[in-house]
């Protein structure tokens, strides 16, 4: 990962824990050499919705206060996602 404005880079790594093609992807996420048991876990679930796909993203194990965010797309990005 990186910041396009500053050029600063943030190395990340992880291990795939579950892969179900076209449906689900679960992996750890953190520094490249972090132990699996100490890493946050990212879950991505894909569900067909007619000619679109619903994407549900969960991140657990990351420190800080709980938060809920909403991601809405419009225009060309909506077709890409």
Jmol script that loads the backbone (N, CA, C; Angstrom):
load data "model"
ATOM      1  N   UNK A   1       0.843  -1.170   0.000  1.00  0.00           N
ATOM      2  CA  UNK A   1       0.000   0.000   0.000  1.00  0.00           C
ATOM      3  C   UNK A   1       0.888   1.232   0.000  1.00  0.00           C
ATOM      4  N   UNK A   2       0.351   2.323  -0.522  1.00  0.00           N
ATOM      5  CA  UNK A   2       1.139   3.548  -0.554  1.00  0.00           C
ATOM      6  C   UNK A   2       0.272   4.776  -0.632  1.00  0.00           C
ATOM      7  N   UNK A   3       0.904   5.904  -0.358  1.00  0.00           N
ATOM      8  CA  UNK A   3       0.247   7.200  -0.440  1.00  0.00           C
ATOM      9  C   UNK A   3       0.715   7.859  -1.737  1.00  0.00           C
ATOM     10  N   UNK A   4      -0.185   8.026  -2.679  1.00  0.00           N
ATOM     11  CA  UNK A   4       0.170   8.571  -3.993  1.00  0.00           C
ATOM     12  C   UNK A   4       0.666  10.009  -3.892  1.00  0.00           C
ATOM     13  N   UNK A   5       0.178  10.768  -2.918  1.00  0.00           N
ATOM     14  CA  UNK A   5       0.579  12.171  -2.784  1.00  0.00           C
ATOM     15  C   UNK A   5       1.993  12.325  -2.244  1.00  0.00           C
ATOM     16  N   UNK A   6       2.365  11.507  -1.235  1.00  0.00           N
ATOM     17  CA  UNK A   6       3.669  11.658  -0.597  1.00  0.00           C
ATOM     18  C   UNK A   6       4.699  10.647  -1.086  1.00  0.00           C
ATOM     19  N   UNK A   7       4.227   9.568  -1.723  1.00  0.00           N
ATOM     20  CA  UNK A   7       5.129   8.517  -2.152  1.00  0.00           C
ATOM     21  C   UNK A   7       5.503   7.566  -1.031  1.00  0.00           C
ATOM     22  N   UNK A   8       4.999   7.816   0.171  1.00  0.00           N
ATOM     23  CA  UNK A   8       5.299   6.939   1.300  1.00  0.00           C
ATOM     24  C   UNK A   8       4.657   5.574   1.077  1.00  0.00           C
ATOM     25  N   UNK A   9       5.396   4.521   1.423  1.00  0.00           N
ATOM     26  CA  UNK A   9       4.907   3.162   1.230  1.00  0.00           C
ATOM     27  C   UNK A   9       4.681   2.486   2.570  1.00  0.00           C
ATOM     28  N   UNK A  10       3.673   1.620   2.615  1.00  0.00           N
ATOM     29  CA  UNK A  10       3.318   0.876   3.804  1.00  0.00           C
ATOM     30  C   UNK A  10       3.261  -0.603   3.436  1.00  0.00           C
ATOM     31  N   UNK A  11       4.340  -1.348   3.675  1.00  0.00           N
ATOM     32  CA  UNK A  11       4.333  -2.759   3.293  1.00  0.00           C
ATOM     33  C   UNK A  11       3.278  -3.530   4.079  1.00  0.00           C
ATOM     34  N   UNK A  12       2.535  -4.366   3.391  1.00  0.00           N
ATOM     35  CA  UNK A  12       1.540  -5.213   4.031  1.00  0.00           C
ATOM     36  C   UNK A  12       1.694  -6.642   3.528  1.00  0.00           C
ATOM     37  N   UNK A  13       1.182  -7.565   4.300  1.00  0.00           N
ATOM     38  CA  UNK A  13       1.233  -8.962   3.917  1.00  0.00           C
ATOM     39  C   UNK A  13       0.087  -9.700   4.573  1.00  0.00           C
ATOM     40  N   UNK A  14       0.011 -10.974   4.345  1.00  0.00           N
ATOM     41  CA  UNK A  14      -1.040 -11.769   4.949  1.00  0.00           C
ATOM     42  C   UNK A  14      -1.022 -13.182   4.426  1.00  0.00           C
ATOM     43  N   UNK A  15      -1.909 -13.988   5.007  1.00  0.00           N
ATOM     44  CA  UNK A  15      -2.038 -15.391   4.645  1.00  0.00           C
ATOM     45  C   UNK A  15      -3.510 -15.658   4.344  1.00  0.00           C
ATOM     46  N   UNK A  16      -3.790 -16.318   3.220  1.00  0.00           N
ATOM     47  CA  UNK A  16      -5.168 -16.685   2.902  1.00  0.00           C
ATOM     48  C   UNK A  16      -5.613 -17.799   3.851  1.00  0.00           C
ATOM     49  N   UNK A  17      -6.758 -17.587   4.493  1.00  0.00           N
ATOM     50  CA  UNK A  17      -7.298 -18.564   5.431  1.00  0.00           C
ATOM     51  C   UNK A  17      -8.455 -19.357   4.837  1.00  0.00           C
ATOM     52  N   UNK A  18      -9.187 -18.750   3.910  1.00  0.00           N
ATOM     53  CA  UNK A  18     -10.332 -19.412   3.276  1.00  0.00           C
ATOM     54  C   UNK A  18     -10.557 -18.788   1.910  1.00  0.00           C
ATOM     55  N   UNK A  19     -10.691 -19.619   0.905  1.00  0.00           N
ATOM     56  CA  UNK A  19     -10.971 -19.147  -0.453  1.00  0.00           C
ATOM     57  C   UNK A  19     -12.077 -20.012  -1.044  1.00  0.00           C
ATOM     58  N   UNK A  20     -13.195 -19.370  -1.386  1.00  0.00           N
ATOM     59  CA  UNK A  20     -14.276 -20.031  -2.096  1.00  0.00           C
ATOM     60  C   UNK A  20     -14.462 -19.218  -3.373  1.00  0.00           C
ATOM     61  N   UNK A  21     -14.000 -19.727  -4.517  1.00  0.00           N
ATOM     62  CA  UNK A  21     -14.040 -18.943  -5.759  1.00  0.00           C
ATOM     63  C   UNK A  21     -15.403 -18.305  -6.023  1.00  0.00           C
ATOM     64  N   UNK A  22     -15.363 -17.024  -6.357  1.00  0.00           N
ATOM     65  CA  UNK A  22     -16.530 -16.223  -6.711  1.00  0.00           C
ATOM     66  C   UNK A  22     -17.489 -15.984  -5.542  1.00  0.00           C
ATOM     67  N   UNK A  23     -17.121 -16.389  -4.300  1.00  0.00           N
ATOM     68  CA  UNK A  23     -18.015 -16.217  -3.156  1.00  0.00           C
ATOM     69  C   UNK A  23     -17.363 -15.568  -1.948  1.00  0.00           C
ATOM     70  N   UNK A  24     -16.182 -16.060  -1.558  1.00  0.00           N
ATOM     71  CA  UNK A  24     -15.627 -15.626  -0.269  1.00  0.00           C
ATOM     72  C   UNK A  24     -14.103 -15.680  -0.289  1.00  0.00           C
ATOM     73  N   UNK A  25     -13.515 -14.693   0.382  1.00  0.00           N
ATOM     74  CA  UNK A  25     -12.072 -14.623   0.536  1.00  0.00           C
ATOM     75  C   UNK A  25     -11.790 -14.133   1.951  1.00  0.00           C
ATOM     76  N   UNK A  26     -10.988 -14.885   2.706  1.00  0.00           N
ATOM     77  CA  UNK A  26     -10.629 -14.516   4.072  1.00  0.00           C
ATOM     78  C   UNK A  26      -9.111 -14.583   4.175  1.00  0.00           C
ATOM     79  N   UNK A  27      -8.520 -13.516   4.730  1.00  0.00           N
ATOM     80  CA  UNK A  27      -7.065 -13.506   4.889  1.00  0.00           C
ATOM     81  C   UNK A  27      -6.672 -12.674   6.098  1.00  0.00           C
ATOM     82  N   UNK A  28      -5.453 -12.914   6.572  1.00  0.00           N
ATOM     83  CA  UNK A  28      -4.894 -12.032   7.586  1.00  0.00           C
ATOM     84  C   UNK A  28      -4.383 -10.787   6.874  1.00  0.00           C
ATOM     85  N   UNK A  29      -4.134  -9.725   7.643  1.00  0.00           N
ATOM     86  CA  UNK A  29      -3.657  -8.476   7.054  1.00  0.00           C
ATOM     87  C   UNK A  29      -2.777  -7.765   8.067  1.00  0.00           C
ATOM     88  N   UNK A  30      -1.576  -7.425   7.676  1.00  0.00           N
ATOM     89  CA  UNK A  30      -0.671  -6.722   8.576  1.00  0.00           C
ATOM     90  C   UNK A  30       0.689  -6.554   7.930  1.00  0.00           C
ATOM     91  N   UNK A  31       1.700  -6.395   8.781  1.00  0.00           N
ATOM     92  CA  UNK A  31       3.066  -6.318   8.268  1.00  0.00           C
ATOM     93  C   UNK A  31       3.453  -7.668   7.680  1.00  0.00           C
ATOM     94  N   UNK A  32       4.333  -7.684   6.674  1.00  0.00           N
ATOM     95  CA  UNK A  32       4.659  -8.939   5.987  1.00  0.00           C
ATOM     96  C   UNK A  32       5.071 -10.101   6.884  1.00  0.00           C
ATOM     97  N   UNK A  33       5.795  -9.856   7.978  1.00  0.00           N
ATOM     98  CA  UNK A  33       6.272 -10.962   8.812  1.00  0.00           C
ATOM     99  C   UNK A  33       5.496 -11.129  10.116  1.00  0.00           C
ATOM    100  N   UNK A  34       4.334 -10.472  10.257  1.00  0.00           N
ATOM    101  CA  UNK A  34       3.539 -10.618  11.476  1.00  0.00           C
ATOM    102  C   UNK A  34       3.066 -12.057  11.653  1.00  0.00           C
ATOM    103  N   UNK A  35       3.069 -12.548  12.899  1.00  0.00           N
ATOM    104  CA  UNK A  35       2.503 -13.880  13.150  1.00  0.00           C
ATOM    105  C   UNK A  35       0.997 -13.876  12.853  1.00  0.00           C
ATOM    106  N   UNK A  36       0.486 -14.962  12.309  1.00  0.00           N
ATOM    107  CA  UNK A  36      -0.924 -15.051  11.939  1.00  0.00           C
ATOM    108  C   UNK A  36      -1.834 -14.766  13.135  1.00  0.00           C
ATOM    109  N   UNK A  37      -1.495 -15.322  14.296  1.00  0.00           N
ATOM    110  CA  UNK A  37      -2.370 -15.191  15.457  1.00  0.00           C
ATOM    111  C   UNK A  37      -2.487 -13.759  15.983  1.00  0.00           C
ATOM    112  N   UNK A  38      -1.602 -12.862  15.593  1.00  0.00           N
ATOM    113  CA  UNK A  38      -1.657 -11.470  16.033  1.00  0.00           C
ATOM    114  C   UNK A  38      -2.170 -10.522  14.956  1.00  0.00           C
ATOM    115  N   UNK A  39      -2.562 -11.039  13.815  1.00  0.00           N
ATOM    116  CA  UNK A  39      -2.936 -10.189  12.686  1.00  0.00           C
ATOM    117  C   UNK A  39      -4.451 -10.012  12.591  1.00  0.00           C
ATOM    118  N   UNK A  40      -4.897  -8.807  12.159  1.00  0.00           N
ATOM    119  CA  UNK A  40      -6.316  -8.626  11.857  1.00  0.00           C
ATOM    120  C   UNK A  40      -6.722  -9.565  10.723  1.00  0.00           C
ATOM    121  N   UNK A  41      -8.021  -9.871  10.654  1.00  0.00           N
ATOM    122  CA  UNK A  41      -8.548 -10.762   9.628  1.00  0.00           C
ATOM    123  C   UNK A  41      -9.547  -9.995   8.765  1.00  0.00           C
ATOM    124  N   UNK A  42      -9.360 -10.092   7.459  1.00  0.00           N
ATOM    125  CA  UNK A  42     -10.239  -9.449   6.482  1.00  0.00           C
ATOM    126  C   UNK A  42     -11.096 -10.529   5.828  1.00  0.00           C
ATOM    127  N   UNK A  43     -12.428 -10.295   5.801  1.00  0.00           N
ATOM    128  CA  UNK A  43     -13.353 -11.198   5.114  1.00  0.00           C
ATOM    129  C   UNK A  43     -14.053 -10.419   4.012  1.00  0.00           C
ATOM    130  N   UNK A  44     -14.080 -10.985   2.838  1.00  0.00           N
ATOM    131  CA  UNK A  44     -14.758 -10.386   1.692  1.00  0.00           C
ATOM    132  C   UNK A  44     -15.742 -11.419   1.155  1.00  0.00           C
ATOM    133  N   UNK A  45     -17.033 -11.053   1.159  1.00  0.00           N
ATOM    134  CA  UNK A  45     -18.075 -11.944   0.667  1.00  0.00           C
ATOM    135  C   UNK A  45     -18.724 -11.313  -0.558  1.00  0.00           C
ATOM    136  N   UNK A  46     -18.848 -12.080  -1.630  1.00  0.00           N
ATOM    137  CA  UNK A  46     -19.450 -11.616  -2.879  1.00  0.00           C
ATOM    138  C   UNK A  46     -20.757 -12.371  -3.124  1.00  0.00           C
ATOM    139  N   UNK A  47     -21.813 -11.624  -3.450  1.00  0.00           N
ATOM    140  CA  UNK A  47     -23.116 -12.237  -3.713  1.00  0.00           C
ATOM    141  C   UNK A  47     -23.687 -11.647  -4.990  1.00  0.00           C
ATOM    142  N   UNK A  48     -24.057 -12.515  -5.930  1.00  0.00           N
ATOM    143  CA  UNK A  48     -24.655 -12.059  -7.188  1.00  0.00           C
ATOM    144  C   UNK A  48     -25.991 -11.389  -6.894  1.00  0.00           C
ATOM    145  N   UNK A  49     -26.197 -10.226  -7.519  1.00  0.00           N
ATOM    146  CA  UNK A  49     -27.440  -9.462  -7.395  1.00  0.00           C
ATOM    147  C   UNK A  49     -27.895  -9.103  -8.811  1.00  0.00           C
ATOM    148  N   UNK A  50     -28.367 -10.089  -9.550  1.00  0.00           N
ATOM    149  CA  UNK A  50     -28.737  -9.850 -10.937  1.00  0.00           C
ATOM    150  C   UNK A  50     -27.502  -9.574 -11.765  1.00  0.00           C
ATOM    151  N   UNK A  51     -27.431  -8.390 -12.407  1.00  0.00           N
ATOM    152  CA  UNK A  51     -26.263  -8.039 -13.216  1.00  0.00           C
ATOM    153  C   UNK A  51     -25.217  -7.285 -12.400  1.00  0.00           C
ATOM    154  N   UNK A  52     -25.362  -7.279 -11.084  1.00  0.00           N
ATOM    155  CA  UNK A  52     -24.411  -6.620 -10.178  1.00  0.00           C
ATOM    156  C   UNK A  52     -23.920  -7.634  -9.142  1.00  0.00           C
ATOM    157  N   UNK A  53     -22.929  -7.214  -8.379  1.00  0.00           N
ATOM    158  CA  UNK A  53     -22.410  -8.055  -7.305  1.00  0.00           C
ATOM    159  C   UNK A  53     -22.353  -7.256  -6.021  1.00  0.00           C
ATOM    160  N   UNK A  54     -22.940  -7.803  -4.963  1.00  0.00           N
ATOM    161  CA  UNK A  54     -22.844  -7.180  -3.640  1.00  0.00           C
ATOM    162  C   UNK A  54     -21.534  -7.620  -3.010  1.00  0.00           C
ATOM    163  N   UNK A  55     -20.802  -6.669  -2.422  1.00  0.00           N
ATOM    164  CA  UNK A  55     -19.535  -6.960  -1.768  1.00  0.00           C
ATOM    165  C   UNK A  55     -19.652  -6.542  -0.308  1.00  0.00           C
ATOM    166  N   UNK A  56     -19.458  -7.493   0.608  1.00  0.00           N
ATOM    167  CA  UNK A  56     -19.483  -7.198   2.033  1.00  0.00           C
ATOM    168  C   UNK A  56     -18.070  -7.398   2.564  1.00  0.00           C
ATOM    169  N   UNK A  57     -17.559  -6.383   3.218  1.00  0.00           N
ATOM    170  CA  UNK A  57     -16.192  -6.354   3.710  1.00  0.00           C
ATOM    171  C   UNK A  57     -16.220  -6.265   5.232  1.00  0.00           C
ATOM    172  N   UNK A  58     -15.533  -7.201   5.910  1.00  0.00           N
ATOM    173  CA  UNK A  58     -15.419  -7.180   7.368  1.00  0.00           C
ATOM    174  C   UNK A  58     -13.942  -7.172   7.734  1.00  0.00           C
ATOM    175  N   UNK A  59     -13.610  -6.391   8.751  1.00  0.00           N
ATOM    176  CA  UNK A  59     -12.258  -6.360   9.290  1.00  0.00           C
ATOM    177  C   UNK A  59     -12.378  -6.529  10.788  1.00  0.00           C
ATOM    178  N   UNK A  60     -11.745  -7.571  11.326  1.00  0.00           N
ATOM    179  CA  UNK A  60     -11.786  -7.767  12.770  1.00  0.00           C
ATOM    180  C   UNK A  60     -10.366  -7.935  13.302  1.00  0.00           C
ATOM    181  N   UNK A  61     -10.189  -7.516  14.558  1.00  0.00           N
ATOM    182  CA  UNK A  61      -8.890  -7.665  15.191  1.00  0.00           C
ATOM    183  C   UNK A  61      -7.999  -6.451  15.067  1.00  0.00           C
ATOM    184  N   UNK A  62      -8.559  -5.327  14.620  1.00  0.00           N
ATOM    185  CA  UNK A  62      -7.797  -4.095  14.496  1.00  0.00           C
ATOM    186  C   UNK A  62      -8.120  -3.228  15.702  1.00  0.00           C
ATOM    187  N   UNK A  63      -7.108  -2.727  16.388  1.00  0.00           N
ATOM    188  CA  UNK A  63      -7.323  -1.909  17.574  1.00  0.00           C
ATOM    189  C   UNK A  63      -8.026  -0.596  17.273  1.00  0.00           C
ATOM    190  N   UNK A  64      -8.622  -0.023  18.298  1.00  0.00           N
ATOM    191  CA  UNK A  64      -9.319   1.246  18.150  1.00  0.00           C
ATOM    192  C   UNK A  64     -10.796   1.089  18.417  1.00  0.00           C
ATOM    193  N   UNK A  65     -11.516   2.202  18.442  1.00  0.00           N
ATOM    194  CA  UNK A  65     -12.948   2.143  18.731  1.00  0.00           C
ATOM    195  C   UNK A  65     -13.717   1.519  17.569  1.00  0.00           C
ATOM    196  N   UNK A  66     -14.834   0.854  17.873  1.00  0.00           N
ATOM    197  CA  UNK A  66     -15.663   0.293  16.796  1.00  0.00           C
ATOM    198  C   UNK A  66     -16.184   1.407  15.902  1.00  0.00           C
ATOM    199  N   UNK A  67     -16.317   1.116  14.633  1.00  0.00           N
ATOM    200  CA  UNK A  67     -16.824   2.115  13.687  1.00  0.00           C
ATOM    201  C   UNK A  67     -17.636   1.414  12.609  1.00  0.00           C
ATOM    202  N   UNK A  68     -18.580   2.130  12.089  1.00  0.00           N
ATOM    203  CA  UNK A  68     -19.364   1.637  10.967  1.00  0.00           C
ATOM    204  C   UNK A  68     -19.210   2.653   9.852  1.00  0.00           C
ATOM    205  N   UNK A  69     -18.864   2.189   8.679  1.00  0.00           N
ATOM    206  CA  UNK A  69     -18.756   3.113   7.556  1.00  0.00           C
ATOM    207  C   UNK A  69     -19.545   2.555   6.379  1.00  0.00           C
ATOM    208  N   UNK A  70     -19.982   3.441   5.552  1.00  0.00           N
ATOM    209  CA  UNK A  70     -20.758   3.061   4.378  1.00  0.00           C
ATOM    210  C   UNK A  70     -19.995   3.491   3.140  1.00  0.00           C
ATOM    211  N   UNK A  71     -19.920   2.619   2.162  1.00  0.00           N
ATOM    212  CA  UNK A  71     -19.244   2.917   0.910  1.00  0.00           C
ATOM    213  C   UNK A  71     -20.282   2.837  -0.190  1.00  0.00           C
ATOM    214  N   UNK A  72     -20.527   3.953  -0.831  1.00  0.00           N
ATOM    215  CA  UNK A  72     -21.497   3.991  -1.919  1.00  0.00           C
ATOM    216  C   UNK A  72     -20.792   4.441  -3.177  1.00  0.00           C
ATOM    217  N   UNK A  73     -21.118   3.804  -4.289  1.00  0.00           N
ATOM    218  CA  UNK A  73     -20.487   4.180  -5.545  1.00  0.00           C
ATOM    219  C   UNK A  73     -21.514   4.728  -6.516  1.00  0.00           C
ATOM    220  N   UNK A  74     -21.039   5.496  -7.430  1.00  0.00           N
ATOM    221  CA  UNK A  74     -21.900   6.050  -8.489  1.00  0.00           C
ATOM    222  C   UNK A  74     -21.079   6.151  -9.769  1.00  0.00           C
ATOM    223  N   UNK A  75     -21.761   6.268 -10.872  1.00  0.00           N
ATOM    224  CA  UNK A  75     -21.087   6.465 -12.154  1.00  0.00           C
ATOM    225  C   UNK A  75     -20.239   5.276 -12.551  1.00  0.00           C
ATOM    226  N   UNK A  76     -19.089   5.527 -13.232  1.00  0.00           N
ATOM    227  CA  UNK A  76     -18.244   4.450 -13.763  1.00  0.00           C
ATOM    228  C   UNK A  76     -17.744   3.494 -12.692  1.00  0.00           C
ATOM    229  N   UNK A  77     -17.458   4.007 -11.491  1.00  0.00           N
ATOM    230  CA  UNK A  77     -16.951   3.142 -10.429  1.00  0.00           C
ATOM    231  C   UNK A  77     -17.996   2.088 -10.047  1.00  0.00           C
ATOM    232  N   UNK A  78     -19.246   2.458 -10.066  1.00  0.00           N
ATOM    233  CA  UNK A  78     -20.316   1.521  -9.737  1.00  0.00           C
ATOM    234  C   UNK A  78     -20.268   0.315 -10.673  1.00  0.00           C
ATOM    235  N   UNK A  79     -19.992   0.531 -11.933  1.00  0.00           N
ATOM    236  CA  UNK A  79     -19.916  -0.575 -12.881  1.00  0.00           C
ATOM    237  C   UNK A  79     -18.668  -1.432 -12.629  1.00  0.00           C
ATOM    238  N   UNK A  80     -17.591  -0.787 -12.194  1.00  0.00           N
ATOM    239  CA  UNK A  80     -16.340  -1.509 -11.950  1.00  0.00           C
ATOM    240  C   UNK A  80     -16.467  -2.424 -10.750  1.00  0.00           C
ATOM    241  N   UNK A  81     -17.066  -1.928  -9.693  1.00  0.00           N
ATOM    242  CA  UNK A  81     -17.194  -2.703  -8.465  1.00  0.00           C
ATOM    243  C   UNK A  81     -18.272  -3.732  -8.651  1.00  0.00           C
TER     244      UNK A  81
END
end "model"
wireframe off; spacefill off
backbone 0.3
color backbone group
